[in-house]
Amino acid sequence: MKILVIEDDREAADYLERAFGEAGHTVHVAGDGETGFLIADSGEYDVMVIDRMLPRRDGLSVIAGLRSRGNTTPVLILSALGEVDDRVTGLRAGGDDYLTKPYAFNELLARVEVLNRRGSAREAETVYRAGDLELDRLSHSVKRAGREITLQPREFRLLEYLMRHAGQVVTRTMLLENVWDYHFDPQTNVIDVHVSRLRGKIEKGFDKPILHTIRGAGYMLRAN
């Protein structure tokens, strides 16, 4: 799993980074809510573990902000606040699970693994939709307003990734790593060329644009 931990207690964060690492997972750590929000919004994680009380931006605000941007990554909230009302508030803010401090790491790990399985099940969807645009992974077909659109394999993979993250900003780095399998920037215009071709195919003949360039950030597939 690729896990993001947002925890301002340095000792606690170091412990989680080490423990998750020893369990075979990749861990990124943010020490405050604002930094954590930016990392979560620009990266792709299997699960996020977020402390509720954070400097610069509290954990519930981070979660609510991510959910409002279409980020559906499972979130486990860590908090010293363990009353029923506290847990309900956390879950209603967009958390998927809630664990009070102090906790046993084995329980935390088990809960994170469950959340990851749920997230993987969501990714197993075979049809994605954004407005009148539809992509079917099984038939490898794309339609907009019922009209068939023919895509090359790389264009299909690019559109699939964008549709999985519809409503979210998708950065150049995210596309390089998840569509081209590059873990470095080869400094080419390969992304720009493919996005331009894809945009031409899914927007030609339609009144409303659906694939938007977010200046200085990346791209977003948005129906309105």
Secondary structure by P-SEA (a helix, b strand, c coil): cbbbbbccaaaaaaaaaaaaaaabbbbbbbccaaaaaaaaaaccccbbbbbcccccccaaaaaaaaaaaccccbbbbbcccccaaaaaaaaaacccccccccccaaaaaaaaaaaaaaaaaaacccccccccbbbbccccccccccbbbbbcaaaaaaaaaaaaaccccccaaaaaacccccccccccaaaaaaaaaaaaaaccccccccccccccbbbbbccc
